[in-house]
Amino acid sequence: MRVYLSAFLLVTGSVNAELVPVICEPEPVRAQGSYPFPSQSTINYAIPDGLQVSEITITNLPVFDEADPAENNALYRFANRFHILTRPGRVRSQLLFEAGEPYDAQKTEESSRLLRSQKYLYDADIRPVSLCNEEVAIEVITRDVWSFTPEVSFSRSGGANEFRVGVREINLFGTGVELAARTKQDIDRDSTEFVYKDKNVKNTRVGAQLVYSDNDDGSEFLGALELPFYSLDTRRSWQVSAEQVDRIDSQYFRGDEVSDVRRESEDVLLRYGWSDGLVNGKTRRWSVGYRYQKESFFPSDELPPPGTFPINKTLSYPFLDFSQIEAAYTTDVNKNEIQRTEDIHLGYELWNRFGYAGEAFGSDADRLLLQGEFSDTLIYSRKIWLQHEFSWSGLYNLDDRESEDVTIDYQIRYLRDQTKHRSFFASLQATYTHNLNSNTQLFYGGDTGARAFDNRFQIGDRRLKFAMEERMYTDIHLFNLIRVGWAIFVDIGKAWDPDGEDGIADDYLASAGFGLRLASSKSDRGSLMHVDLAFPLTNRDDPDVDSSGLSVSMKKRF
């Protein structure tokens, strides 16, 4: 007896393919060619929970779509042959369901989000392809990105140059392993860096990371092994990590280095977590652990130390973590990226850590430690997206009865869609610090705000940043490789110390300008090139302020 599919199967082969009902007896048609991922599609399959998943088929589409005449040329066909597609086992390891289990819409949607979060995939979709005798067959469709990237880049922001040369492979032989070797020069240091990352070692949920950097002012090493809370319903988690840093921390005034100090630090963390999983639309998680942090400071040979020499600190403490996540998500496009599926968290997320660093555990003083983050989407509608974030961290020295290294930060972002391709964006951020160690400063200018000014033009123990942008997400797709957008912007803000004087005529720095946004459609997400030309609106008579500033930088958001 024939049983017809209650939803519809998208017969692929062209972007404008029609939806037709299918029966369960023929072999389902697998996705191919110009498959319309969620960013281009409004298809919503309504499959009831509880049906048995009969089979799961993995369809991994190549980097270049040879069904598209614009991408069906000799160069792009050669690139497809050269690129090794992600192995089906690697894709399958991200799924939160298996064949033989009951169908669960929440797990299906979350599996799609997990796949889209992988650097080596451009997009992902999970769809039913047949329904027969109360069994549903599932197809998991992904598209790869170009994973091997020779890195030769130059950027300039706030009067400082950054240069990078290296190679990076983010999907080694289709396994999802990332390897990178690069030499880079930026405002702080020259370094040679080696990176190994694998979020799913041997297709398990365990992730591993090794990073080593040999710098002209020291070295850095990070090693970590972790089973994260990889899904909303994950019941346990653990982490082991160790980091060692030897570097020069510089202090600035009006954008110029005026002092520095050598910092040697160690950081070891052990953590175990548990959860009851997803209950009534919320996930609550607890973790206990131990952390050892030590910072030691020494004079350098380059510049004099700061007027108040930094304080050596040793923190050895057990801690307790609590987090809660509201499970509410949607997908959208043209928010933080250009013409690409974006997963938007509509709910709130809270994380808090409390620790006691006592002398009995090896600390140099008795201290209480508090860290936390909270974020929430206040409004999300067809046209408006309003979200805010709040974070805090600090110590309380029980021996001296004073707080140390306190940082409180609040940010609110507003985006209003004016048309399909144009939107207005505004953000406000306020940061307050108290009794920071003297090797640390809060900056404003250049890549930290007011793009027409030099990096670190202002310093202080508090900061206020406001930005407005008129954004355009165009349909321009250069060589079917690069998405193009642009923005007109205004920046206003300042960093200041109520007890200090920086000699700047106008406390508030303001600049305005316009810029290009370039996003690769064939590489990993979250790498947008910003090319901005900005003009100062204040302090234009200051000899340290140029008449304009050109910056080229890579950022994760539009």
N, C-alpha and C positions, 0 to 999 in steps of 0.2 A: 504494500500500500504506500502510495506516495504521500509524503508530508511536506508541505510547502514552508519555506523560510518565512517567519513572521516579520522579520525586518527585511531589508534589501541588501543585496550584494553589489558593490560598486564594480562594474566590469571595466577593468583598467585597459590602458593602451593609449589614452589621450586624456588631457585635463578635463575636457568637456564630455566625458563618457556619461551615458545615461544610467539610471538605476532601473534594474529589472528584477522581478521575482525569480527565484531559482528553486529547483527541487533538490531533494537530498540525494537522489541516486547518482547523478553525474559527478565526476571529480570536480571539486571547486576550482574556479579560476584563480590562480595566484596573482598577486599584484606585480605589475611590471611597468616600465616606462615612466610616464609623468604622473606618478601617484599623487593625488591631492591630500597632503598631510593636513592635520587639523588647522594649521595656520591658513589654509586655503579652502577649507571645507566646513560646511555646517551640518554634516551628516551626524545623526544621533541614533545609534542602534539601541532599541529597547528590548533587551533579553532579560527575562525574569531570573532572579537569583534562585539557586537550588538545582538547576539543570546540570547534568553531569557533563564535564568537559571531556569529549571523546578523544580529541587529539589536538596537538599544538604544532603548527607549522611555522618555521622561521624563514622569512623572506628578507634578505638583505640586499638592498639596491645599491648600485655602484655610485661613485662620487659624481660622475657626469652622466646626465640623462641622455642616452643615445636616441631616445624616441623624440627628443626635441631637436629640430633642425639646427638651432643655434649652438648646440653642444655636440652634434654629430659631425665632428671633423677629425682629421688624422691625429692632431695633437691630443685632443681630449680622449679619443679612443685608445691611444697609446698609454695615456695616464691611467685609464681604467684597467688596462692589462697589467701595468706595472704595479698598481696598488693591490695589496693583499686585503681582501674583504674580511671584516670581523667574523670570527668563527661562530657558527651557530650555538655552540656550547657556551660561549661567552655571553651571547644575548640571552640564552635560556637561563643562565645563572642569575640574571637580574629579576626574573619573574617571581612573583609572590604566590603563584599557583602552579599546579601540575596537572597533567592529564589524569583523569580518573577522579578528580576532586569536584565538588559542586562549584558551579559558576558563581562568582562573587564580583559584582560591578565595582565595589570599592577597591578590591585588590587589583582588578584589571586597570582601573584608572591610575592607581598608585604605581603599578608596574610601568605604565607609560611614562609617568613622571621620572621614575628612576632611570629609565633608558634615556630620556632626553637630557638628564643631568650628566651623562657620560661625555667626556670630551671628544671621543672618537666617533660619535654619532651626530649627524646633522638634525635628525628628527626621528620620531617614532610614533607608531600608531598600533593599536591592538583592536582587531575587529572579528566578529563572528562571520564565518563564511558558509556554514550550513547548519540546519537544525533538523534532526531526524530522530524520531522515536524518543523525544525528550533528551536528546544528547546534542550538544553544540560543539562544532569544530571551530577552533580559534586560529587566526593567522596573526603573527607578530611581524610587523613591517618596519624596517629601519632603513635609513640611508646613511652611508659612511661619509666622513669628511676626509680631505687629504691629510694624511697623518705625518708624512715625512717632510719636514720643513727646514731648509737651510735658512738660518737667521742672519740677515745683514740689515741692521736698522740704525737709524739716527733720529734722535728726537731732541727738541729744544723747548724748554718751558721755563718761564720766569728768569730768563737770562742764563740758564745753565744747560749744558749739553749732556746728552746721554748717547753712548754708542754701544752697539751689541753685535757680536759675531759668534755664530755657533750653529749647531745642528740639534734638531729635536724630532723624536719619533714618539707619537702618543698612542700608537696601536701596533706594537712590535709583533710582526707576523700574524696580525689579526687577534692578538690575545688581550688587548687593552692595556698592556704594559707601556709605561712612559719612560723613555730614556732621553737625557739631554746633556749636552756639554756646550758651554758657552763662555765667552770672555766678554765682560762688559765694563763700561766706565760711566759713572754717574757723578752727581754732585758730591757724594760722600766718599767714594772709593773706587779703585780698580780691582776687579775680582775675576777669578776663573772658577766656574761652578759646574758641578756634576750632580745630576738628579736621577733617582730611580723611584718610581711610584707604581704601585699596583693595588687598586682598590678591591680586587677580588682574586687573591692568590689561589692559583689552580682552580678557578671557578668556584671558590668558596666565598663566604661573606667577610673573611678576614682580609684586612688591608695592610700593606707594608709601605714604608717610605724611608729612603736614605738620601740625604742632601749633604754635600760637602762643598765648601767654598774656601778657596785660597785667596786672601785679599792682600792688598799692599799694606794694610794696617793690622793684619792678623789673620784669623781663620774662623770658620763656623762649621759645626757638625750637628746634624739632626738625624736621629734614628727612631722609628716608631713602628709598633705592631699593634693593631686594634681590630676588635670586633665592634663596630658601631651599632647604635640603634638605627638600623638601616631602613626600617619601616615603622609605620604608626603602631603596628601590632607586635613589634619585636619585644621579646620578654627578657632578654639579658644582653649585657654589653661589657666589654673589658678593654683596657688600654694600658700599654707599657710604652714609655717614651723617654728619651734622654737627649739633651741638647747642651752643647758647649760652645761658647762664643768668646773670641778674643778680638777686640776691635777698638778703634778710636772714636769716641763720641765728641763731636765738635759743638761749640756754642757760638751763637751768631748775634750780631748787632747791625741793623740796617742792611741785612743780606750778606755781610762779610763775616768770615771766621775771626773770632777775637780770642778764643781760648779752646783748649781741648784737654781730654783726659783719657787714659787707657782704661778700658773696662774688661774684666774677665768674669764670666758668669757661667754657672752650672745650673741645670734644671732637669730634675728627674721626677717622673710622675707614674704612679700606679693607681689604677681605678677599676672598680667593679660596679656594675649597675644592674638594676632589675626593674620590671614593670609588669602591670597586669594587662598591658596591651591597650587596644582601642575599646573604650567603654563609653557608651552614650555620647559618641561624637568627640570624645576627648582622650588624650593619652597623657598619663602621669608617669614620671620616671624618677627613680631614686638612685643615687650612686654614693658609695663611700670610697675613700682612697687616701693616699699619702703623697705629699709632694715635698721635695727638697729644692730650695732655690738659694743660691749664694751669689752675691755680687761683690767684687773687690775692685778698687780703683787705684791707679798709679799715675804719677806724672808722665807725660809723653815728652819726646824730644823735639816736637815741632813748635808748639805754642805754649804760653803759660797756662796753668790751670785756672779754672774759674775762681772768683774771689772767695767763695765758700766752697771748700773742697768737698766732693760727694762723700756720703757716709757709707761705709761698708755694711752690708746687711746679710744675715744668714737666717733664712726661714725654713724651719723643719716642722711640718704640721700635718695632722690628719684633717680631712675635710668631709663635709656632707653636701651633696648636690640634690637639688629638686628642680624638676622642669615639668611644664604642662603645655600641651599643644592642642589647639582647637582644629579639628579636621574639617576644613572648608577650603576648597580649591576650585579654580577655573583656569581656562586657557584663553590667551588673547594674543594680539599681534600689534606691533608698532607702539610699544610702551618704552622699554629699555633697549630694545634692539630694532633692527629694520627688517621687515617682511620675514619674520621668523617666529615660530611658536614659542610663547612664553608661558610658563606656569606661574600663576598668581595665587599667593596664599591669602585668602580672605579672612582667616581667623587670627587669633592672637597666639603668641608664643612667649613663654616665660622660662627663664633659667636663672637659678640663684645658687651661689656657693658660699658656705660658711666654714671657716677654719680657725683652729687655735694653734698658733706657733709659740710653743712654750719652751723655756730654757731646758726643761726636763727632756724634750725631744731633740735637743741639739741646736735650738735657735739662740741667737745672741741676746735676745730680750723676749719678754712675754708680750705677744701681740695677738689681737683679734684680726681676722681677715674677712672681708665681705666683697663679693663680686656678683654682678647680675646683669641681665639684659631682658628687656621687654619690648615687643613689637606687636602692632595691631593694625589692621585695615579698618579705618573708621567709616569710610564710604566707598562703595564700589557700585557703579551703575553703568548704564550704556555709554555715558559720556564722562563721568567723573571718577577719579581714583584718588583717595586721600588716605595716607598712611603715616604712622609715626613710630619712632624708635627711641628707647630710653636705656642708657647703660650707666653702670656705676662700678667703681672699684676703689678700695682703700684699705688702710691698716689703722689700727688703734693701738698705740704703744701703752701697755698697762703700767710699765715702769715709770715712764715720763708723763703719763696721762695726757697725751696729745695725739692727734691724727697725723698720718703720714701718707704720702703718695696718693692723695685723694683725687679722683677724676670723675666728674659727673657730666654726661653728655646727653642732649636731647635734640632730636631732629624731626621735622615734619615736612612731608613732600605732597604736593598737590599737582595733579595732571588733569587737564580738561581737553577732551577731543573736540576740535572745532569742525573738522571734516574727517573723511577717511584717512587722509594723508597729512593732516596738520593738527597740531595741538599746542596748548599753552602749558608751561611747566614753571613751578615756583617751589623753592625750598628755603627753610629757615633752620639754622643749626646754632645752638648755644652750648658752650663748653666751659666748665668751671673746674679749676684745679686748686689744690691747697697743699702746701708743704711738700712739693715735689723735690726729689733729690736733685742737686744742682747740675747734674749732667744732662737733665731733661728740660726741654723748652717747648712752649706752645707757640706755633707760627701762624702767620697770615700773609699771603702774597704769593703770586705765581701759581704753582700747582696746588696750593692750599687755599686758593681764593684770590679774587682781584687779579685776573689774568694779565693785566697790562703791567704789573709790578714784578720786581725780582722775587724769586723764591725767598721766603723767610725775611721779608722786608720788615715785618713787625713781629715782636715777641712779647710775651706776657704770661700771666697765669690764668687768663680767661679770654674767651674768643666768641665773637658773634659774626655769623656768616648769613648773607641773604643773596639769593640768585633768582633771576627770572629768565626764561627762554621762550622764544617762539620757535617751534620745531616743525620741520618738514620732512616727512618720510616719503621719498619719491619712489616711482616705479623704475627708475634708471638702474640697469643691471649691466655694468660695463664688462664686455666680453663674457657675460654670464658667470662672472667671478666676484664682482664687487658691487654691493648695494650702496647707494648714495643717498645721503641726507644732508640737511644743513640747519643751522640755528642762528638766530640773532639773540644776543644775551646782554644782561646787565648784572654786575657783581657789586655788592656793597658789604662792608664789614670792617672789623678791626680785631686785633689782639692787643691786650693792654695789661698793665700792672698798676693798680690804683696808687701804689707807693713809689712808682718809678716814672722816669721821663725818657722818652725815646727821641726827642728832638724833631718829631714830625709835625708839620704845621697843622694839617687837618687830621684829627684822630681817625676818622673814618676814611678808608680807602674805597674808591669807587672807580669802576672801569666799565666800558661797553665795547661791543664788537660783534663780529660775525665769524662763522666758521663752517667748514665741511665736516661731515661724518662719513667715514668709509668703513664698511663692514664686509668681511669676506663671507661669501655664501658657500664656500667649499672648505672652510677650516673651522676649528672648534669655536664654540660660542663664547661670548664675553670678552672679545678683543676688538674694540672699536677704535679706529684711529681718529683722533681729534686734531684738526688743523684750524687753529684759531688766530685771528688777527684782532688784537684788543687795543683800546686807546684809554689812557687815564682821564678821569673826570675830575679828580682832585690832585693836589700836590704837583701840578704840572710845572711849577717853577723850581721844584726841588732838583738840584743837580744830579741826584741819584735816581731820578725818574726819567726814563726815555719817553719820547713822544708817541711811541707805539711799541707793542710787543707781539712777536710772532711765536707761537708755540705749536709744536707737533708732539703729541703724546698718545700712548695707548691706555684706554680705560675700559672698564667693564660695563659701563652704562652709556646711553646716548648723551 
